[in-house]
Amino acid sequence: MSHAGFFLRIAVLAAALSAFGCEDEPVQEQSSVRPVKVMRVSDFSGFYKRWWPGRARATQEVQMSFRVGGQVLSLPVNVGDPVERGTLIASLDATPYRADVDRIAANLARAEVAHDHAVTQLQRNQILFEQGHVAEARLDNFRSQEGQARSEVAAQKAALERSRLDLGYTELRAPFAGAVVATYVQAYEDVRPREAVARIVDSSRIEMVVDVPENLISLAPQARNIVVVFDAFPEVILHAEIKEIGGEASETTRTYPVTLIMDQPGDVRILPGMAGKAAAEGRAAEAGRLAYVEIPVAAVFNRGETDRSYVWVVDESAMTVQPRAVEIGAPSEYGIKILAGLAAGELVVTAGVGRIRDGQTVRVLEN
């Protein structure tokens, strides 16, 4: 047994002993109706035998803007043009920025001369002070002048570096290979810093986001042989894979975003925004049987047996519960994996398992 499996069984056993070992608590009468929280074991058909709608989007896209303002001098690209990384997208009139660089460079040169003079004066007066010809107050004055001159050199160097950066910001270059899908300005227009100039997308690979209900999201990692069809090209079947599974459900729809990624087909061009749908097969040992299901850790308990784990399964016809032995796997993002013992569609009690007895009548609480 792996270390993870060992510690997991210890945790489940501890929870069970805590639940069942409270001798001081009154035992619930067999005939009483206990309210319970439940979950329904997800059915394969609910996830793998349906089409999930979504829209295409580029794997990378960027809204380009200048960090500085000025007059647009050139816009050498048009909508639809392919671009390589480093391609010039637009440039500003750099004349005022070059002038700033020249002006600050001259200020720096003067500051360096002034600092050299201050250093010379300080060194000369240091010697005179050591010979007793200069008062310490006069020496302190020269020290102060040297310090001020040194600070001015540092300030002018920083200003020059900033002005050189601003000069470089007068050119916009593509950060990655892609295509221009929109331009928002024209040559000779004045633009402000951060004003949108153009939008570039990299559509060499396409993504699609589909929304999966929270009661089915635990099946998403088992998806295999994912196919995507876009409405504009219904005869083209694309093969996709899961890029990422969202870890937080939407507060309004209670769905999780699942991002699919696929290569562009060779014969058509999938554009961002195109509507489509996706479907997948599940990883199952045989038809109708789950490879595994994920349930909350609190749903699993022991019955004084260190090597066996159980869950309470609800008989919906009689609304009673019976224990069911299950084979547990590793912990997961959504709870704990059950490798065997449960069938799709069954109701499993998810809370208060230590207060339930065999055959007890239950009432399902609304979530």
C-alpha positions in Angstrom: 0.0 0.0 0.0 1.3 3.5 -0.9 2.0 6.1 1.9 -1.0 8.2 0.6 -3.3 5.1 0.8 -2.1 4.3 4.3 -2.7 7.7 5.7 -6.0 8.0 3.9 -7.2 4.8 5.5 -6.0 6.1 8.9 -8.0 9.3 8.4 -11.1 7.4 7.4 -10.7 5.1 10.4 -10.2 8.0 12.8 -13.4 9.7 11.5 -15.3 6.5 11.9 -14.1 5.8 15.4 -15.0 9.4 16.3 -18.5 8.9 14.9 -19.2 5.5 16.3 -17.3 5.6 19.6 -19.4 8.2 21.4 -21.0 6.0 24.0 -22.6 9.0 25.8 -24.8 10.0 22.8 -28.2 8.4 22.7 -28.7 5.9 19.9 -31.2 7.0 17.3 -34.2 4.8 17.3 -34.5 2.5 14.3 -38.0 3.7 13.4 -37.2 7.5 13.4 -36.8 9.3 10.2 -33.4 10.9 9.9 -32.8 13.8 7.4 -29.6 13.2 5.4 -27.6 15.0 2.7 -27.0 12.9 -0.3 -25.3 12.9 -3.7 -26.2 11.0 -6.8 -23.4 8.9 -8.3 -22.9 10.5 -11.7 -24.2 8.6 -14.7 -21.8 8.2 -17.6 -24.5 9.0 -20.0 -25.0 12.4 -18.3 -21.5 13.4 -19.3 -20.2 11.3 -22.1 -23.4 10.8 -24.2 -24.2 14.5 -24.9 -22.8 17.4 -26.8 -21.5 20.3 -24.8 -21.8 23.8 -26.5 -18.9 26.3 -26.5 -17.1 28.9 -28.5 -13.7 29.0 -30.1 -11.0 31.3 -28.7 -7.4 31.9 -29.5 -4.8 30.3 -27.3 -3.1 33.8 -27.0 -4.4 37.2 -27.7 -3.3 40.7 -26.8 -4.7 44.2 -27.1 -1.7 46.3 -28.0 -1.2 49.9 -26.9 1.7 52.3 -26.5 3.0 53.0 -23.0 3.6 56.6 -24.1 1.5 59.1 -26.0 2.1 60.9 -29.3 1.3 61.0 -33.0 1.0 57.7 -34.9 3.8 57.9 -37.5 3.1 54.5 -39.2 0.7 51.6 -39.0 2.2 49.1 -41.5 -0.3 46.2 -40.8 -3.9 45.6 -41.9 -6.6 43.5 -40.4 -6.0 39.9 -41.4 -2.2 40.3 -41.9 -0.1 37.4 -40.4 2.7 38.6 -38.2 5.8 37.0 -36.8 7.2 37.7 -33.3 8.9 41.1 -33.4 7.0 42.4 -36.4 6.5 46.2 -36.3 2.8 46.9 -35.6 2.8 50.7 -35.2 5.2 53.5 -34.4 4.9 57.0 -32.9 6.7 60.1 -34.0 9.8 59.7 -31.8 11.3 63.2 -32.4 10.3 64.6 -28.9 11.5 61.5 -27.2 14.9 61.6 -28.9 15.1 65.3 -27.9 14.5 64.3 -24.3 17.2 61.7 -24.5 19.7 64.3 -25.9 18.7 66.9 -23.3 19.1 64.6 -20.3 22.3 63.2 -21.7 23.7 66.7 -21.8 22.5 67.3 -18.2 24.2 64.1 -17.1 27.5 65.2 -18.7 27.3 68.6 -16.9 26.5 66.8 -13.6 29.5 64.5 -14.0 31.8 67.4 -14.6 30.4 69.2 -11.5 30.9 66.0 -9.5 34.5 65.6 -10.7 35.2 69.2 -9.6 33.5 68.6 -6.2 35.7 65.5 -5.7 38.9 67.5 -6.6 37.9 70.3 -4.2 37.2 67.8 -1.4 40.5 66.0 -1.9 42.5 69.2 -1.9 40.8 70.5 1.3 41.2 67.1 3.0 45.0 67.5 2.6 44.8 71.1 3.9 42.7 70.0 6.8 45.2 67.3 7.7 48.0 69.9 7.6 46.0 72.2 9.9 45.3 74.9 7.3 41.6 74.4 7.0 38.9 74.3 9.6 36.8 71.1 9.9 33.6 73.1 9.2 35.0 74.1 5.8 35.9 70.5 5.0 32.3 69.5 5.9 31.0 72.0 3.5 33.1 70.4 0.6 31.9 67.0 1.7 28.3 68.2 1.4 28.9 69.7 -2.0 30.5 66.4 -3.2 27.5 64.4 -1.9 25.0 66.7 -3.6 26.9 66.5 -6.9 27.0 62.7 -6.7 23.2 62.6 -6.0 22.7 64.8 -9.1 24.7 62.4 -11.3 22.6 59.5 -10.0 19.3 61.4 -10.7 20.4 62.3 -14.2 21.4 58.7 -14.9 18.0 57.5 -13.8 16.2 60.1 -15.9 18.3 59.2 -18.9 17.4 55.5 -18.5 13.7 56.4 -18.3 13.9 58.6 -21.4 15.6 55.9 -23.3 12.8 53.5 -22.3 10.2 56.0 -23.4 12.0 56.3 -26.8 11.8 52.5 -27.1 8.1 52.5 -26.3 7.4 54.6 -29.4 7.5 51.3 -31.4 4.9 48.4 -31.0 6.1 45.0 -32.0 4.2 41.7 -32.0 4.9 39.7 -28.8 4.2 36.4 -30.6 3.4 35.0 -34.1 -0.2 35.4 -35.0 -2.6 37.5 -37.0 -3.9 41.1 -36.7 -7.6 40.9 -36.1 -8.4 44.5 -35.4 -6.9 48.0 -35.6 -8.3 51.0 -33.8 -6.3 54.0 -35.0 -4.9 55.4 -38.2 -1.6 57.1 -39.2 -1.1 60.6 -38.0 -3.7 60.3 -35.2 -2.8 61.4 -31.7 -3.0 58.6 -29.1 -2.8 58.5 -25.4 -0.8 56.0 -23.3 -2.7 52.7 -23.0 -5.1 53.5 -25.8 -5.9 50.4 -27.9 -4.0 50.4 -31.2 -4.4 46.9 -32.5 -5.4 43.4 -31.4 -3.3 40.3 -32.3 -4.3 36.6 -31.8 -2.4 33.4 -32.1 -4.9 31.0 -33.6 -2.3 28.3 -34.5 -4.2 26.3 -31.8 -7.8 26.8 -30.8 -9.4 26.6 -27.4 -13.0 26.0 -26.4 -14.6 26.4 -23.0 -17.5 24.3 -22.1 -19.5 24.5 -18.8 -20.0 21.3 -16.9 -22.5 21.0 -13.9 -21.0 20.5 -10.5 -22.6 17.0 -10.2 -20.7 15.8 -13.3 -17.4 17.7 -13.0 -15.7 14.8 -11.2 -16.1 12.8 -14.4 -14.2 15.3 -16.6 -10.7 13.9 -15.8 -11.8 10.5 -17.2 -12.8 12.0 -20.6 -11.1 10.3 -23.5 -11.3 10.7 -27.3 -12.7 14.2 -27.2 -14.1 15.5 -30.5 -15.2 19.0 -31.4 -17.4 20.2 -34.3 -17.9 23.8 -35.2 -21.2 25.0 -36.7 -19.5 26.7 -39.6 -17.8 23.4 -40.7 -20.0 20.5 -39.6 -18.1 18.0 -41.7 -14.8 18.8 -40.0 -14.2 16.7 -36.8 -11.4 18.0 -34.6 -9.7 16.0 -31.9 -9.1 17.9 -28.6 -7.7 17.4 -25.2 -8.4 18.9 -21.8 -6.1 21.9 -21.1 -7.5 22.7 -17.7 -10.5 22.2 -15.4 -11.8 25.2 -13.4 -11.5 24.8 -9.7 -14.5 27.1 -8.8 -18.1 26.9 -9.9 -20.1 29.8 -11.2 -22.3 31.3 -8.5 -25.2 31.7 -10.9 -25.1 28.5 -13.0 -23.2 26.2 -10.6 -21.1 25.0 -13.5 -17.3 24.6 -13.9 -15.4 25.8 -16.9 -13.5 23.1 -18.7 -11.0 24.3 -21.4 -10.3 22.2 -24.4 -7.4 22.7 -26.8 -6.9 21.5 -30.3 -4.8 22.1 -33.4 -6.1 24.1 -36.4 -7.3 21.9 -39.2 -5.4 22.0 -42.4 -8.2 22.6 -44.8 -10.3 25.2 -43.0 -9.7 28.1 -40.6 -11.4 28.1 -37.2 -11.7 31.7 -36.0 -12.1 33.0 -32.4 -15.8 33.3 -31.6 -17.1 30.5 -33.8 -19.8 28.4 -32.1 -19.3 24.7 -31.7 -19.9 21.6 -29.6 -17.8 18.9 -28.0 -18.3 15.3 -26.9 -16.1 12.7 -25.3 -15.9 9.0 -24.4 -15.3 7.9 -20.8 -12.5 5.7 -19.4 -14.6 2.7 -18.4 -13.8 -1.0 -18.0 -17.0 -2.0 -19.7 -20.2 -0.4 -21.0 -22.2 1.2 -18.2 -19.6 0.8 -15.5 -17.7 3.7 -14.1 -13.9 3.6 -14.0 -14.2 5.5 -10.7 -16.4 8.0 -9.0 -15.4 10.8 -6.7 -17.4 11.5 -3.5 -16.8 13.6 -0.3 -14.4 12.1 2.2 -17.1 12.5 4.9 -19.3 9.9 3.1 -16.8 7.1 3.8 -16.7 5.2 7.1 -15.4 2.0 8.7 -17.3 -0.4 10.8 -14.5 -1.3 13.2 -12.6 -2.9 10.3 -9.3 -1.4 9.4 -9.1 -2.9 5.9 -12.6 -2.2 4.7 -14.5 1.0 3.9 -18.2 1.6 3.5 -20.8 4.2 2.4 -24.5 4.5 3.1 -26.6 3.8 0.0 -30.2 5.0 -0.1 -32.9 2.6 -1.3 -35.2 5.1 -3.0 -38.2 2.8 -3.1 -38.3 2.3 0.7 -36.2 5.4 1.6 -34.0 3.4 3.9 -30.2 3.1 4.0 -27.9 0.1 3.8 -24.1 0.0 4.1 -22.1 -0.8 1.0 -18.5 -1.9 1.0 -16.4 0.1 -1.4 -12.9 0.1 -2.7 -11.3 3.5 -2.1 -8.5 5.1 -4.1 -6.4 8.3 -3.7 -7.7 11.7 -2.6 -8.7 14.0 -5.4 -9.6 17.7 -5.9 -13.2 16.8 -5.4 -13.0 14.3 -2.5 -12.0 10.7 -2.7 -12.0 8.2 -5.5 -14.2 5.1 -5.2 -12.8 2.5 -7.5 -15.5 -0.2 -7.0 -18.7 -0.8 -5.2 -21.0 2.0 -6.5 -23.2 2.1 -9.6 -24.2 5.1 -11.6 -27.4 6.7 -10.4 -27.3 5.5 -6.8 -27.8 7.9 -3.9 -25.0 8.1 -1.3 -25.2 9.8 2.1 -22.6 12.5 2.3 -22.8 13.8 5.9 -23.5 12.5 9.4 -22.7 8.9 8.5 -21.8 8.0 12.1 -25.3 8.6 13.3 -27.1 6.3 10.9 -28.1 2.6 11.5 -28.7 -0.2 9.0 -32.2 -0.1 7.5 -33.0 3.3 9.0 -35.6 5.4 7.3 -34.2 8.7 5.9 -35.5 11.9 4.4 -33.4 13.6 1.7 -32.5 17.2 2.5 -32.6 19.7 -0.3 -29.2 21.1 -1.2 
